[in-house]
Amino acid sequence: MIAELMRLLSPLAEPLGMLWLLMCMLSIYLVLKRHLLGALMLAICAVAFSIIGASALGENLLGSLERPYIRSNLNDVPVCDAVIMLGGFHRTSSYDAFGFDLGNASDRIVTAVELMRLKKAKVLVLSGGTSMDGNTKFNPAVLLQKWFTSWNIPAGQVIYLAPCRNTWEEALAVKELARQQRWSRFLLVSSAYHLRRAEAVFKSTGLDVTSVGCDYQVVGTEKGTRFSGPVPRSSSILQLECYLHEELGWWLYRANGWVGDSTSTNATKAEKEKTVQK
């Protein structure tokens, strides 16, 4: 009984839960003071928070992005020319052991290195976005070099892309690398919820990629204490935020012509590449 009560009350310790409780209490106070319109508005806000943050809405939506990329194991992945790991899983951190701090998407590097260990490719291509060292831009993935060497991680040959601002620039950089190395097939590693957009971007440039998902936020994860009554939880809001970020990104990329019809003319693709380089 006490454990169940603690489970129901624990979300109230979160800032979002405290805000929700404050709205409920203030709504009751306004009813007592006969300020019915104000009480109604606060009540509507509290109910909206409960629907969004205490229901399975965010979980179901995010799960719909992850589900197409479920794999039972990595042994079924085909052998390709290179493993492409998209960035966004770590940041520079001066006082951590290897100069970087791993984020929520750190499963990407674990999955990419495991593919190399399984000999699914001989080359690992790392993208890591853009970091600054004074006035100089660099790919933060180079910070992994010291870690690989110290722990003798079997990464094979490692190539670090130039700093990329987004997935479209990553795809263009890999396309140029593929042309130089005469590669034709790739394993694309990223968070499962991000793969729909990433896969479409890479394929729109003409690259033959097999997607390998990781960093599952919903599918296959423990669900025992995910929801606690009507009190909204930050984790549920973050799931919805992640889903909306991907949906907005999809439509913005589609508006730019970066996803969609993979049969675009070479001339159109060249114009896009020039635009990005400028």
BALOBA-1460 file (C-alpha; in Angstrom, 3 decimals):
// residues 278
<rec num="1" residu="m" x="0.000" y="0.000" z="0.000"/>
<rec num="2" residu="i" x="2.776" y="2.432" z="0.963"/>
<rec num="3" residu="a" x="4.792" y="1.501" z="-2.132"/>
<rec num="4" residu="e" x="1.767" y="2.119" z="-4.363"/>
<rec num="5" residu="l" x="1.150" y="5.485" z="-2.699"/>
<rec num="6" residu="m" x="4.793" y="6.469" z="-3.195"/>
<rec num="7" residu="r" x="4.536" y="5.489" z="-6.869"/>
<rec num="8" residu="l" x="1.497" y="7.721" z="-7.328"/>
<rec num="9" residu="l" x="3.036" y="10.676" z="-5.467"/>
<rec num="10" residu="s" x="6.573" y="10.499" z="-6.901"/>
<rec num="11" residu="p" x="5.729" y="12.572" z="-10.022"/>
<rec num="12" residu="l" x="4.775" y="15.454" z="-7.724"/>
<rec num="13" residu="a" x="8.482" y="15.799" z="-6.871"/>
<rec num="14" residu="e" x="9.189" y="16.746" z="-10.489"/>
<rec num="15" residu="p" x="8.872" y="20.431" z="-11.493"/>
<rec num="16" residu="l" x="6.136" y="19.530" z="-13.985"/>
<rec num="17" residu="g" x="4.186" y="17.631" z="-11.327"/>
<rec num="18" residu="m" x="4.531" y="20.499" z="-8.872"/>
<rec num="19" residu="l" x="3.252" y="22.945" z="-11.499"/>
<rec num="20" residu="w" x="0.281" y="20.657" z="-12.214"/>
<rec num="21" residu="l" x="-0.558" y="20.434" z="-8.510"/>
<rec num="22" residu="l" x="-0.305" y="24.216" z="-8.161"/>
<rec num="23" residu="m" x="-2.731" y="24.679" z="-11.071"/>
<rec num="24" residu="c" x="-5.216" y="22.264" z="-9.471"/>
<rec num="25" residu="m" x="-5.010" y="23.976" z="-6.085"/>
<rec num="26" residu="l" x="-5.308" y="27.446" z="-7.599"/>
<rec num="27" residu="s" x="-8.290" y="26.305" z="-9.664"/>
<rec num="28" residu="i" x="-10.055" y="25.113" z="-6.505"/>
<rec num="29" residu="y" x="-9.207" y="28.387" z="-4.767"/>
<rec num="30" residu="l" x="-10.704" y="30.398" z="-7.638"/>
<rec num="31" residu="v" x="-13.875" y="28.318" z="-7.509"/>
<rec num="32" residu="l" x="-14.207" y="29.130" z="-3.801"/>
<rec num="33" residu="k" x="-13.702" y="32.808" z="-4.627"/>
<rec num="34" residu="r" x="-16.309" y="32.501" z="-7.407"/>
<rec num="35" residu="h" x="-13.825" y="33.398" z="-10.161"/>
<rec num="36" residu="l" x="-15.268" y="30.678" z="-12.341"/>
<rec num="37" residu="l" x="-13.726" y="31.696" z="-15.669"/>
<rec num="38" residu="g" x="-10.199" y="31.712" z="-14.254"/>
<rec num="39" residu="a" x="-10.849" y="28.403" z="-12.496"/>
<rec num="40" residu="l" x="-12.117" y="26.872" z="-15.731"/>
<rec num="41" residu="m" x="-9.066" y="27.996" z="-17.701"/>
<rec num="42" residu="l" x="-6.668" y="26.553" z="-15.105"/>
<rec num="43" residu="a" x="-8.648" y="23.313" z="-14.955"/>
<rec num="44" residu="i" x="-8.477" y="22.964" z="-18.734"/>
<rec num="45" residu="c" x="-4.694" y="23.482" z="-18.610"/>
<rec num="46" residu="a" x="-4.331" y="20.873" z="-15.850"/>
<rec num="47" residu="v" x="-6.407" y="18.349" z="-17.804"/>
<rec num="48" residu="a" x="-4.377" y="19.041" z="-20.960"/>
<rec num="49" residu="f" x="-1.149" y="18.397" z="-19.042"/>
<rec num="50" residu="s" x="-2.603" y="15.121" z="-17.756"/>
<rec num="51" residu="i" x="-3.657" y="14.012" z="-21.247"/>
<rec num="52" residu="i" x="-0.235" y="14.807" z="-22.679"/>
<rec num="53" residu="g" x="2.047" y="13.928" z="-19.782"/>
<rec num="54" residu="a" x="0.234" y="11.171" z="-17.880"/>
<rec num="55" residu="s" x="-1.120" y="9.154" z="-20.793"/>
<rec num="56" residu="a" x="0.508" y="6.901" z="-23.382"/>
<rec num="57" residu="l" x="0.220" y="9.565" z="-26.109"/>
<rec num="58" residu="g" x="3.928" y="10.400" z="-26.391"/>
<rec num="59" residu="e" x="4.901" y="6.754" z="-25.954"/>
<rec num="60" residu="n" x="2.615" y="5.547" z="-28.746"/>
<rec num="61" residu="l" x="3.660" y="8.263" z="-31.174"/>
<rec num="62" residu="l" x="7.387" y="7.798" z="-30.583"/>
<rec num="63" residu="g" x="6.988" y="4.035" z="-30.713"/>
<rec num="64" residu="s" x="5.439" y="4.349" z="-34.169"/>
<rec num="65" residu="l" x="8.747" y="5.805" z="-35.409"/>
<rec num="66" residu="e" x="10.855" y="3.112" z="-33.752"/>
<rec num="67" residu="r" x="8.839" y="0.006" z="-34.595"/>
<rec num="68" residu="p" x="9.834" y="-0.339" z="-38.308"/>
<rec num="69" residu="y" x="13.507" y="-0.709" z="-37.293"/>
<rec num="70" residu="i" x="13.236" y="-3.566" z="-34.803"/>
<rec num="71" residu="r" x="15.911" y="-6.261" z="-35.261"/>
<rec num="72" residu="s" x="16.179" y="-9.448" z="-33.239"/>
<rec num="73" residu="n" x="19.997" y="-9.310" z="-33.407"/>
<rec num="74" residu="l" x="22.851" y="-7.803" z="-35.399"/>
<rec num="75" residu="n" x="23.981" y="-11.092" z="-36.925"/>
<rec num="76" residu="d" x="21.337" y="-10.716" z="-39.635"/>
<rec num="77" residu="v" x="22.793" y="-7.398" z="-40.817"/>
<rec num="78" residu="p" x="24.428" y="-7.733" z="-44.275"/>
<rec num="79" residu="v" x="28.129" y="-7.124" z="-44.807"/>
<rec num="80" residu="c" x="28.719" y="-3.699" z="-46.367"/>
<rec num="81" residu="d" x="31.576" y="-1.396" z="-47.319"/>
<rec num="82" residu="a" x="31.308" y="0.907" z="-44.304"/>
<rec num="83" residu="v" x="29.366" y="1.605" z="-41.134"/>
<rec num="84" residu="i" x="28.035" y="5.176" z="-40.993"/>
<rec num="85" residu="m" x="27.291" y="6.387" z="-37.485"/>
<rec num="86" residu="l" x="25.363" y="9.649" z="-37.235"/>
<rec num="87" residu="g" x="26.349" y="12.140" z="-34.556"/>
<rec num="88" residu="g" x="24.498" y="13.768" z="-31.696"/>
<rec num="89" residu="f" x="25.356" y="11.306" z="-28.939"/>
<rec num="90" residu="h" x="28.062" y="13.226" z="-27.035"/>
<rec num="91" residu="r" x="29.504" y="16.658" z="-26.373"/>
<rec num="92" residu="t" x="32.874" y="18.063" z="-25.368"/>
<rec num="93" residu="s" x="33.577" y="18.009" z="-21.641"/>
<rec num="94" residu="s" x="36.962" y="19.263" z="-20.466"/>
<rec num="95" residu="y" x="37.008" y="17.452" z="-17.131"/>
<rec num="96" residu="d" x="35.714" y="14.023" z="-18.135"/>
<rec num="97" residu="a" x="38.152" y="11.142" z="-18.615"/>
<rec num="98" residu="f" x="38.388" y="11.296" z="-22.415"/>
<rec num="99" residu="g" x="37.208" y="14.868" z="-22.976"/>
<rec num="100" residu="f" x="33.599" y="14.065" z="-23.850"/>
<rec num="101" residu="d" x="30.283" y="13.482" z="-22.107"/>
<rec num="102" residu="l" x="28.004" y="10.729" z="-23.446"/>
<rec num="103" residu="g" x="24.366" y="11.665" z="-23.984"/>
<rec num="104" residu="n" x="21.125" y="9.714" z="-24.346"/>
<rec num="105" residu="a" x="22.020" y="8.508" z="-27.834"/>
<rec num="106" residu="s" x="25.344" y="6.925" z="-26.813"/>
<rec num="107" residu="d" x="23.934" y="3.545" z="-27.907"/>
<rec num="108" residu="r" x="24.869" y="4.673" z="-31.411"/>
<rec num="109" residu="i" x="28.601" y="4.273" z="-30.782"/>
<rec num="110" residu="v" x="28.074" y="0.951" z="-28.956"/>
<rec num="111" residu="t" x="26.059" y="-0.397" z="-31.898"/>
<rec num="112" residu="a" x="28.506" y="0.903" z="-34.515"/>
<rec num="113" residu="v" x="31.527" y="-0.626" z="-32.757"/>
<rec num="114" residu="e" x="29.665" y="-3.927" z="-32.290"/>
<rec num="115" residu="l" x="28.976" y="-4.035" z="-36.039"/>
<rec num="116" residu="m" x="32.685" y="-3.592" z="-36.620"/>
<rec num="117" residu="r" x="33.480" y="-6.349" z="-34.111"/>
<rec num="118" residu="l" x="31.099" y="-8.641" z="-36.009"/>
<rec num="119" residu="k" x="33.062" y="-7.781" z="-39.204"/>
<rec num="120" residu="k" x="30.020" y="-6.285" z="-40.927"/>
<rec num="121" residu="a" x="32.346" y="-3.690" z="-42.498"/>
<rec num="122" residu="k" x="36.024" y="-2.773" z="-42.522"/>
<rec num="123" residu="v" x="35.578" y="0.979" z="-42.146"/>
<rec num="124" residu="l" x="33.738" y="3.015" z="-39.527"/>
<rec num="125" residu="v" x="32.708" y="6.525" z="-40.597"/>
<rec num="126" residu="l" x="31.867" y="8.848" z="-37.710"/>
<rec num="127" residu="s" x="29.864" y="12.027" z="-37.862"/>
<rec num="128" residu="g" x="29.461" y="14.200" z="-34.788"/>
<rec num="129" residu="g" x="27.992" y="17.526" z="-35.743"/>
<rec num="130" residu="t" x="29.981" y="20.683" z="-35.076"/>
<rec num="131" residu="s" x="31.966" y="21.768" z="-32.006"/>
<rec num="132" residu="m" x="34.183" y="24.797" z="-31.516"/>
<rec num="133" residu="d" x="37.806" y="24.982" z="-30.346"/>
<rec num="134" residu="g" x="38.281" y="28.713" z="-30.103"/>
<rec num="135" residu="n" x="37.362" y="29.911" z="-33.592"/>
<rec num="136" residu="t" x="37.954" y="26.519" z="-35.229"/>
<rec num="137" residu="k" x="35.134" y="24.104" z="-36.020"/>
<rec num="138" residu="f" x="35.742" y="20.397" z="-35.546"/>
<rec num="139" residu="n" x="33.847" y="17.128" z="-35.510"/>
<rec num="140" residu="p" x="33.498" y="16.099" z="-31.829"/>
<rec num="141" residu="a" x="33.669" y="12.448" z="-32.902"/>
<rec num="142" residu="v" x="37.469" y="12.837" z="-33.057"/>
<rec num="143" residu="l" x="37.361" y="12.862" z="-29.251"/>
<rec num="144" residu="l" x="36.584" y="9.143" z="-29.437"/>
<rec num="145" residu="q" x="40.045" y="8.470" z="-30.841"/>
<rec num="146" residu="k" x="41.754" y="8.472" z="-27.432"/>
<rec num="147" residu="w" x="39.049" y="6.208" z="-26.008"/>
<rec num="148" residu="f" x="39.384" y="3.714" z="-28.868"/>
<rec num="149" residu="t" x="43.160" y="3.567" z="-28.407"/>
<rec num="150" residu="s" x="43.148" y="3.318" z="-24.603"/>
<rec num="151" residu="w" x="40.527" y="0.570" z="-24.436"/>
<rec num="152" residu="n" x="41.746" y="-1.215" z="-27.566"/>
<rec num="153" residu="i" x="38.250" y="-1.059" z="-29.046"/>
<rec num="154" residu="p" x="38.108" y="-3.058" z="-32.309"/>
<rec num="155" residu="a" x="36.936" y="-0.274" z="-34.569"/>
<rec num="156" residu="g" x="39.060" y="-1.132" z="-37.606"/>
<rec num="157" residu="q" x="39.767" y="1.801" z="-39.882"/>
<rec num="158" residu="v" x="38.046" y="4.956" z="-38.636"/>
<rec num="159" residu="i" x="37.238" y="7.991" z="-40.799"/>
<rec num="160" residu="y" x="35.955" y="11.220" z="-39.284"/>
<rec num="161" residu="l" x="33.736" y="13.424" z="-41.419"/>
<rec num="162" residu="a" x="34.198" y="17.169" z="-41.586"/>
<rec num="163" residu="p" x="31.819" y="19.118" z="-39.290"/>
<rec num="164" residu="c" x="28.208" y="18.767" z="-40.486"/>
<rec num="165" residu="r" x="25.286" y="20.931" z="-39.418"/>
<rec num="166" residu="n" x="22.535" y="18.433" z="-40.176"/>
<rec num="167" residu="t" x="21.713" y="15.005" z="-41.593"/>
<rec num="168" residu="w" x="21.585" y="16.346" z="-45.161"/>
<rec num="169" residu="e" x="25.190" y="17.569" z="-44.938"/>
<rec num="170" residu="e" x="26.195" y="14.224" z="-43.419"/>
<rec num="171" residu="a" x="24.656" y="12.435" z="-46.399"/>
<rec num="172" residu="l" x="26.475" y="14.673" z="-48.875"/>
<rec num="173" residu="a" x="29.798" y="14.117" z="-47.083"/>
<rec num="174" residu="v" x="29.303" y="10.342" z="-47.151"/>
<rec num="175" residu="k" x="28.332" y="10.474" z="-50.840"/>
<rec num="176" residu="e" x="31.583" y="12.262" z="-51.684"/>
<rec num="177" residu="l" x="33.548" y="9.787" z="-49.560"/>
<rec num="178" residu="a" x="31.812" y="6.892" z="-51.313"/>
<rec num="179" residu="r" x="32.779" y="8.343" z="-54.686"/>
<rec num="180" residu="q" x="36.431" y="8.629" z="-53.619"/>
<rec num="181" residu="q" x="36.605" y="5.158" z="-52.066"/>
<rec num="182" residu="r" x="34.325" y="3.475" z="-54.619"/>
<rec num="183" residu="w" x="31.984" y="2.212" z="-51.935"/>
<rec num="184" residu="s" x="28.461" y="1.128" z="-52.798"/>
<rec num="185" residu="r" x="26.738" y="-0.285" z="-49.677"/>
<rec num="186" residu="f" x="26.474" y="1.140" z="-46.174"/>
<rec num="187" residu="l" x="25.110" y="0.368" z="-42.730"/>
<rec num="188" residu="l" x="23.447" y="3.460" z="-41.310"/>
<rec num="189" residu="v" x="23.440" y="3.591" z="-37.492"/>
<rec num="190" residu="s" x="21.257" y="6.055" z="-35.613"/>
<rec num="191" residu="s" x="18.545" y="6.261" z="-32.978"/>
<rec num="192" residu="a" x="15.549" y="4.233" z="-34.159"/>
<rec num="193" residu="y" x="13.162" y="7.201" z="-33.942"/>
<rec num="194" residu="h" x="15.506" y="9.243" z="-36.184"/>
<rec num="195" residu="l" x="16.007" y="6.604" z="-38.862"/>
<rec num="196" residu="r" x="12.932" y="7.319" z="-40.997"/>
<rec num="197" residu="r" x="14.250" y="10.808" z="-41.791"/>
<rec num="198" residu="a" x="17.927" y="9.803" z="-41.912"/>
<rec num="199" residu="e" x="17.308" y="6.831" z="-44.203"/>
<rec num="200" residu="a" x="15.192" y="8.944" z="-46.569"/>
<rec num="201" residu="v" x="17.872" y="11.642" z="-46.721"/>
<rec num="202" residu="f" x="20.687" y="9.211" z="-47.522"/>
<rec num="203" residu="k" x="18.624" y="7.373" z="-50.126"/>
<rec num="204" residu="s" x="17.619" y="10.655" z="-51.770"/>
<rec num="205" residu="t" x="21.315" y="11.236" z="-52.561"/>
<rec num="206" residu="g" x="21.497" y="7.836" z="-54.249"/>
<rec num="207" residu="l" x="23.275" y="5.968" z="-51.433"/>
<rec num="208" residu="d" x="22.387" y="2.319" z="-50.791"/>
<rec num="209" residu="v" x="21.931" y="2.118" z="-47.010"/>
<rec num="210" residu="t" x="20.683" y="-0.553" z="-44.621"/>
<rec num="211" residu="s" x="19.394" y="1.042" z="-41.433"/>
<rec num="212" residu="v" x="20.426" y="-0.307" z="-38.037"/>
<rec num="213" residu="g" x="18.410" y="1.159" z="-35.186"/>
<rec num="214" residu="c" x="19.439" y="1.616" z="-31.561"/>
<rec num="215" residu="d" x="18.699" y="3.927" z="-28.613"/>
<rec num="216" residu="y" x="15.116" y="2.673" z="-28.367"/>
<rec num="217" residu="q" x="13.109" y="4.966" z="-26.094"/>
<rec num="218" residu="v" x="9.828" y="3.024" z="-26.156"/>
<rec num="219" residu="v" x="9.860" y="-0.281" z="-28.047"/>
<rec num="220" residu="g" x="11.248" y="-3.110" z="-25.950"/>
<rec num="221" residu="t" x="11.924" y="-0.940" z="-22.877"/>
<rec num="222" residu="e" x="10.690" y="-1.495" z="-19.345"/>
<rec num="223" residu="k" x="7.193" y="-0.109" z="-18.766"/>
<rec num="224" residu="g" x="6.504" y="-0.962" z="-15.125"/>
<rec num="225" residu="t" x="6.587" y="2.556" z="-13.671"/>
<rec num="226" residu="r" x="6.150" y="4.720" z="-16.716"/>
<rec num="227" residu="f" x="2.783" y="6.249" z="-15.747"/>
<rec num="228" residu="s" x="1.525" y="7.255" z="-12.282"/>
<rec num="229" residu="g" x="-2.088" y="8.335" z="-12.212"/>
<rec num="230" residu="p" x="-3.200" y="11.753" z="-13.503"/>
<rec num="231" residu="v" x="0.029" y="13.576" z="-12.594"/>
<rec num="232" residu="p" x="2.072" y="14.452" z="-15.724"/>
<rec num="233" residu="r" x="5.660" y="13.211" z="-15.933"/>
<rec num="234" residu="s" x="8.618" y="14.879" z="-17.591"/>
<rec num="235" residu="s" x="9.588" y="11.629" z="-19.340"/>
<rec num="236" residu="s" x="6.250" y="11.492" z="-21.180"/>
<rec num="237" residu="i" x="6.583" y="15.129" z="-22.253"/>
<rec num="238" residu="l" x="10.106" y="14.436" z="-23.531"/>
<rec num="239" residu="q" x="8.824" y="11.499" z="-25.586"/>
<rec num="240" residu="l" x="6.231" y="13.736" z="-27.209"/>
<rec num="241" residu="e" x="8.847" y="16.447" z="-27.761"/>
<rec num="242" residu="c" x="11.136" y="13.923" z="-29.473"/>
<rec num="243" residu="y" x="8.314" y="12.774" z="-31.755"/>
<rec num="244" residu="l" x="7.323" y="16.338" z="-32.676"/>
<rec num="245" residu="h" x="10.969" y="17.205" z="-33.380"/>
<rec num="246" residu="e" x="11.219" y="14.340" z="-35.853"/>
<rec num="247" residu="e" x="7.889" y="15.162" z="-37.504"/>
<rec num="248" residu="l" x="8.811" y="18.823" z="-37.888"/>
<rec num="249" residu="g" x="12.242" y="17.821" z="-39.201"/>
<rec num="250" residu="w" x="10.622" y="15.502" z="-41.751"/>
<rec num="251" residu="w" x="8.394" y="18.233" z="-43.166"/>
<rec num="252" residu="l" x="11.182" y="20.821" z="-43.196"/>
<rec num="253" residu="y" x="13.501" y="18.397" z="-45.004"/>
<rec num="254" residu="r" x="10.722" y="17.554" z="-47.435"/>
<rec num="255" residu="a" x="10.109" y="21.260" z="-48.105"/>
<rec num="256" residu="n" x="13.822" y="21.609" z="-48.930"/>
<rec num="257" residu="g" x="13.679" y="18.576" z="-51.225"/>
<rec num="258" residu="w" x="16.045" y="16.576" z="-49.019"/>
<rec num="259" residu="v" x="13.653" y="13.639" z="-48.634"/>
<rec num="260" residu="g" x="11.022" y="12.210" z="-50.951"/>
<rec num="261" residu="d" x="11.503" y="11.225" z="-54.572"/>
<rec num="262" residu="s" x="14.847" y="9.465" z="-54.903"/>
<rec num="263" residu="t" x="14.679" y="9.790" z="-58.681"/>
<rec num="264" residu="s" x="15.471" y="13.507" z="-58.645"/>
<rec num="265" residu="t" x="17.670" y="14.591" z="-61.526"/>
<rec num="266" residu="n" x="21.397" y="14.892" z="-61.035"/>
<rec num="267" residu="a" x="21.174" y="18.550" z="-61.945"/>
<rec num="268" residu="t" x="18.737" y="19.232" z="-59.123"/>
<rec num="269" residu="k" x="20.941" y="17.366" z="-56.646"/>
<rec num="270" residu="a" x="23.987" y="19.332" z="-57.779"/>
<rec num="271" residu="e" x="22.154" y="22.593" z="-57.223"/>
<rec num="272" residu="k" x="21.232" y="21.496" z="-53.674"/>
<rec num="273" residu="e" x="24.828" y="20.551" z="-52.930"/>
<rec num="274" residu="k" x="26.084" y="23.936" z="-54.115"/>
<rec num="275" residu="t" x="23.482" y="25.684" z="-51.963"/>
<rec num="276" residu="v" x="24.586" y="23.786" z="-48.828"/>
<rec num="277" residu="q" x="28.275" y="24.424" z="-49.530"/>
<rec num="278" residu="k" x="27.617" y="28.156" z="-49.813"/>
